[in-house]
Amino acid sequence: MRQKYGQNFLINRGVIAQICDAATGLSRGKILVEIGPGRGALTVGLLERGARGLQLIEIDAEMVKILRASLPGGAGVNIFEADFLDFDLNILPSGEKFFVGNLPYIAAAEILDKVLGFSEFSGAVFMFQREMAQRITASRGSEFYGPLSLLSQARAEVKSLCRVSPGSFNPPPKVESEALIFTPENKIPPEKFAAFKKIVNAAFAYKRKNILNSLSESLGIEKAEIADVLQRAGISVNARAQELTFEDYLNFLEAARTSSKLLI
């Protein structure tokens, strides 16, 4: 089994059907983009459900050859041999984009970040290893709650589609997987997202320290300045990053706008 790029090919027909049903149902009138189609299990399922004008982005040259040789003609499938993280999405046909894919674990978080930040993003159905799916969907109080939770949920509503056993893949991974559905929900204006991301990452940089110490050390700003912003945001200096809600971080962001040292 070829493992140059660590592929675990989805073979469970029931799971393939669930993902393809969700993707085609939610992407009507939009440009459907599949990331890492591999041998085309999802691609074929999407075509069988009437998807046309599919845009495929695949890093593995061998998989690209298989796709070009096996996919039916006349469906308007466009295949790009490229690393998605390096790929210029503006090359794709203009219009709202809906993404689908069984994402590689090692790059899944970066791929998700790029998709959610794309101006023409209109939704997605993605497969992740289950622990990452739990981190994406976690709420305050969960052991999985962290930057990935906040930064994903700031830009999309996230729902679970299905959990997937290791035996659904060839070769089987050592852990469970989970497919998630993403629907755009911009809780933060795009122009403020970079600042929000900066604050969230700084807050979680030292999870065992309180929010005052973590932000001060991460941002290199004296505690008095941070404490003043926390007070105006209604946040205890003794709270920890994982105890704060999404709204707490938004409140901090707004309060920080008047701080010349934070430069947010």
C-alpha positions in Angstrom: 0.0 0.0 0.0 1.4 3.3 -1.1 2.0 5.6 2.0 4.2 8.4 0.6 1.7 10.9 1.8 0.2 8.9 4.7 -3.0 8.2 2.9 -5.8 6.2 4.6 -8.2 5.5 1.8 -11.9 5.6 2.7 -13.6 2.3 1.6 -16.8 2.2 3.7 -19.6 2.6 1.2 -22.1 3.7 3.9 -19.8 6.5 5.1 -19.0 7.5 1.6 -22.7 7.8 0.9 -23.3 10.0 4.0 -20.5 12.4 3.1 -21.5 12.6 -0.6 -25.2 13.1 0.3 -24.4 15.9 2.7 -21.9 17.6 0.3 -24.1 17.5 -2.7 -27.2 18.5 -0.8 -25.5 21.6 0.8 -23.5 22.6 -2.3 -26.3 23.2 -4.8 -25.4 26.1 -7.1 -21.9 26.3 -5.7 -18.5 25.2 -7.0 -17.6 21.9 -5.3 -13.9 21.5 -4.4 -12.5 18.2 -3.2 -9.2 18.2 -1.3 -7.0 15.1 -1.6 -9.4 12.9 -3.6 -6.8 10.0 -3.6 -8.2 7.2 -5.8 -11.6 9.0 -6.1 -13.9 7.1 -3.7 -15.7 10.4 -2.8 -15.3 11.8 -6.2 -17.2 8.9 -7.8 -19.9 9.2 -5.2 -20.3 13.0 -5.8 -20.5 12.4 -9.6 -23.1 9.7 -9.1 -25.2 12.3 -7.2 -25.1 14.7 -10.1 -22.1 16.9 -9.1 -20.6 18.6 -12.2 -17.7 20.9 -12.6 -15.8 19.3 -9.7 -12.5 20.9 -8.8 -10.0 18.3 -7.4 -6.7 19.2 -5.7 -4.4 16.3 -5.2 -0.7 16.4 -4.1 0.2 12.8 -5.2 1.2 12.5 -8.9 0.4 8.8 -8.8 -3.1 9.4 -7.6 -3.6 12.1 -10.2 -2.8 9.5 -12.9 -5.3 7.1 -11.4 -8.0 9.8 -11.3 -7.4 10.9 -14.9 -7.6 7.3 -16.1 -10.6 6.2 -14.1 -13.0 9.2 -13.9 -15.7 9.4 -16.6 -15.4 12.0 -19.3 -18.0 14.7 -19.8 -18.5 15.5 -16.1 -16.3 18.6 -16.3 -13.9 17.4 -13.6 -10.8 19.6 -13.3 -7.8 18.1 -11.5 -5.0 20.1 -10.1 -1.8 18.4 -9.0 -0.7 20.5 -6.1 -0.3 20.8 -2.3 -3.5 22.4 -1.1 -1.6 24.6 1.4 0.4 26.1 -1.5 -2.4 26.2 -4.0 -3.9 29.6 -5.0 -7.6 29.2 -4.6 -8.2 32.2 -6.8 -7.2 30.0 -9.7 -10.5 28.2 -9.3 -13.6 29.3 -11.2 -15.2 32.4 -9.5 -18.2 31.9 -7.2 -19.0 30.4 -3.8 -16.9 27.3 -3.0 -18.0 24.3 -1.1 -15.2 22.0 0.1 -15.2 18.3 0.8 -12.4 15.9 1.7 -10.8 13.2 3.9 -8.1 15.4 5.4 -4.6 14.2 6.2 -4.1 14.4 10.0 -0.7 16.1 9.8 -2.0 19.1 7.8 -5.7 19.1 8.7 -5.6 22.1 11.0 -3.8 24.2 8.5 -6.1 23.1 5.7 -9.1 24.0 7.8 -7.7 27.4 8.6 -7.1 28.2 5.0 -10.6 27.1 3.9 -12.4 29.0 6.7 -10.4 32.1 5.9 -11.2 32.0 2.2 -13.4 34.8 1.1 -15.6 32.5 -1.2 -16.0 29.8 1.4 -19.6 28.7 1.6 -19.4 25.4 3.5 -17.5 22.1 3.9 -17.8 18.5 4.8 -14.4 17.2 6.2 -13.2 14.0 7.7 -10.7 14.3 10.7 -9.2 12.0 13.2 -11.6 12.0 16.0 -9.4 13.8 18.6 -9.0 16.7 16.2 -12.8 16.7 15.5 -13.3 16.9 19.3 -10.9 19.8 19.5 -12.7 21.6 16.7 -16.2 21.2 18.3 -15.2 21.6 22.0 -16.9 24.1 24.2 -15.6 25.7 27.4 -15.0 23.1 30.1 -14.1 20.4 27.7 -10.6 18.9 27.9 -10.3 19.5 24.2 -11.2 23.2 24.3 -8.5 25.4 22.9 -7.5 27.7 20.1 -8.7 25.3 17.4 -12.1 25.3 19.0 -12.4 29.1 19.2 -10.8 29.9 15.9 -13.0 27.4 14.0 -16.2 28.3 15.7 -15.6 32.0 15.2 -16.0 31.5 11.4 -18.4 28.5 11.1 -21.1 26.6 12.7 -19.8 23.1 13.2 -21.9 19.9 13.4 -21.0 16.2 13.5 -22.1 14.2 10.5 -20.8 10.7 11.6 -18.2 8.9 13.5 -16.0 6.5 11.5 -14.3 3.3 12.7 -10.7 2.5 11.7 -12.0 -0.4 9.6 -13.6 2.0 7.2 -10.2 2.8 5.8 -7.5 1.0 3.9 -5.0 0.7 5.6 -6.9 1.2 8.8 -5.6 4.0 11.1 -5.0 3.4 14.8 -7.8 5.8 15.9 -11.4 6.7 15.1 -12.3 9.4 12.7 -15.2 11.8 12.5 -16.8 13.8 9.6 -17.9 17.3 10.4 -20.1 19.8 8.5 -19.1 23.5 8.5 -21.5 26.3 7.7 -20.2 29.9 7.4 -21.0 32.0 10.5 -18.8 35.0 10.8 -19.0 35.9 14.5 -16.0 38.2 14.0 -15.6 40.7 11.2 -12.8 39.4 8.9 -10.7 42.5 9.6 -10.7 41.7 13.3 -9.9 38.0 13.0 -6.1 38.3 13.0 -6.2 40.2 16.3 -8.7 37.7 17.8 -6.3 34.9 16.8 -3.4 36.6 18.3 -5.2 37.0 21.7 -6.5 33.4 21.7 -3.1 31.9 20.9 -1.4 34.1 23.5 -4.0 33.1 26.2 -3.4 29.4 25.7 0.3 29.6 25.4 0.7 28.9 29.1 -2.5 26.9 29.9 -1.4 26.2 33.5 -1.0 29.9 34.3 -3.7 32.4 34.8 -4.9 34.6 32.0 -3.0 37.6 33.3 0.4 35.8 33.4 -0.1 33.9 30.1 -1.1 37.1 28.1 1.7 39.1 29.7 4.4 36.6 29.0 3.1 35.7 25.5 2.7 39.3 24.3 5.6 40.8 26.2 3.4 43.4 27.8 3.6 44.4 31.5 0.9 42.9 33.8 -0.6 46.2 34.8 -1.6 46.9 31.2 -3.1 43.5 30.7 -4.9 43.6 34.1 -6.5 46.9 33.1 -7.8 45.5 29.9 -9.1 42.3 31.7 -10.9 44.4 34.2 -12.6 46.5 31.6 -13.6 43.3 29.8 -15.1 41.9 33.0 -12.6 39.0 33.2 -10.9 37.9 36.4 -7.1 38.1 36.3 -7.0 34.7 38.0 -9.1 32.9 35.3 -7.4 30.5 33.0 -7.7 30.5 29.2 -9.8 27.3 29.1 -12.3 28.8 31.5 -13.2 31.8 29.2 -16.1 31.8 26.8 -16.0 32.9 23.2 -17.8 36.1 24.4 -15.0 36.7 27.0 -12.4 36.7 24.3 -14.5 39.1 22.2 -14.9 41.4 25.2 -11.2 41.4 25.7 -10.6 42.2 22.1 -12.9 45.2 22.3 -11.4 46.4 25.6 -7.9 46.0 24.1 -8.6 48.5 21.3 -8.0 51.4 23.7 -4.7 50.0 24.8 -1.8 51.6 22.9 0.6 48.9 24.0 -1.5 46.0 22.8 -1.8 47.6 19.3 -5.0 45.7 18.5 
